Amino acid sequence: MSSDEPGLNEVVAMLHAVLYAFQNALGNADKRVCFYVAQKLPDILGKFGFDMLEDDYRKNVESIINILSKTGYIGEIKFQEEDEKTFAIGIVRCALAETGVHEILKPNRAYCSYAIIIASVLQSGIDETVVLSPSEFTENGSHTLIRRYRHTLVE
């Protein structure tokens, strides 16, 4: 491959940018994108050998964080229970963010791809509806809140 051709990192960064652009174009992407992804992602991950066998959602989330951390794209993932209904996800030193995609696209009411993955795993392990707040994007990562609800919220 010549140096003018994009490598794997550049292709992944382009797909990342397309996801943000798509979410911004839809406007209220949490209802259209995240809900569908949350339903399908566990099956997709299962194709790659990730099975959510644990009854404890914390162990499933810990497992997916370990997998994502090994990709080399993320320096650190912080997952914290703020209270009994709220979780915070912090993505630190994200190689994709460090390409400048957040500054270029300025995602608005969009969701970090990694937060969507973690929320999907969380959703499959609890008996409540998981709702993401739009991510706060930084030049090297993101912060996302996730809330648990007994009933689906309708706008």
N, C-alpha and C positions, 0 to 999 in steps of 0.2 A: 504494500500500500504506500502510495506516495505521501509526502508530508502535506499535500493539498487536500487529501481526502480525510473526512472526519473519522475519528476513532470511536471506540465504544463509549468513552466518556462524553464525547460531543453528541453522539446520537442519544444517549440517556438525557443529557441536558436539553436537547431539542424536544424530546418527548415530555419532559418536565414542563418546559415552556408552553407546549401545546395544551397540556392539561390546564394550566393557569388561564391561558387565553380562552379555552373552551368554557371554563367556569365563569369567567368575566362576561363572556358573550351571553350566557344563559341568565345571568343576573342572580337568581336565587338558587344557586347550585346545590345547596344543602338538601333541598327537596328532590332535585332531579338526578344529581350525580351521586352524592354520598349515600343516600338510602339504597340505591341499586347496588353500588359497590359493596356496601356493608353486607348485603344479602349474598353476593356472589363471590367475594374475595376468599372466604374460608374454603370454598370448593376449589378455587384456583390454586390457593396455597397447598391444598391437599395433593394436587398433581405434582408438586415439587417435594413431597414427602413431609410436609408440615401437617400434623394431625392434632386437633385440639382434643386430647384425651383426658385432660385434667378437669376435674369438677371445679377447681378453684380458678376463677378468671385471672387472678394475680399470676399464677404459674404460666398460663397461656400467654398473657401479655409479656411476662419476663422472657418466655421462649422466643416470641417474635422479635422482641427488642434485641436479644442475643443474635438472632439471625441477621437482622438489619445492620447491627453494629459490625458484623464480620464482612460486609460488602466493601468496606473501604470508603464509602461515600459519606459516612457520618463519624464525627469525632466522638460525640456523646449523645445519648438519648436519656432525658430525665423524665420519668413517669412518677407522678406524685398524686396521692389522694388528698385533695384539699379539704374535703369533708365527706360525709357519707354519700353525697350525690354528685360531687364534682371532682374531676380529675384534671390535672395539668400535664401537658406534654411539652417538653422543651427540646428542640433539636439544636445542637451546638456544633459548630464547625462542619456544616453541610457542604460537601464538595460542589453540589449543584447550585446552592445559593451563592457560593463563592465565585461562580462563573459570571455573576452579575445579573442573573435572570430576575431577581426581585427588583433591582433598580430599573431594569429595562422595561418590564411589564407592569410594575407597580400593581401587583394583584390586589383587587378590592373585593371583599366578600368572597374570598377564595380560601381553599383549604390545602394545607401542606400534604403532599402525597404520603409522607410517612405517618402523619397523624391520621389520615384516612385508613391506612393499613392497621394501625394500632387500635383505632376505634372499631374497626370491623371485627378484629379478634375479640375485643372487649364485648361487643354486641352479641357475639355468638356464645359467650360464656355467662351471660346474666339474663334474668327473666324480666328485663325492663327495656325500654327504648333508649338508645344512645343518640344524643344530639350534639353535634359539633358546633362551637362558635367559630366564626371566621378566624383564620389564623392571623397572627400579627407577624409580619415578615421582617426580618432584619437582613443585613448584608451577609451574615454568615449562618443563618438558620431561621427558626420560627418558634412561636409560642402559640399553643392552642388549648382551649378549655373544652372539656367534654362533660356533658351533664347526663345523668340517668333520670328517666321519668317512667312512672308506672303506665301512663297512657300516652299515645302518640299525640303530639300537639298539632293542631290544625290552624292554619292562618287564614 
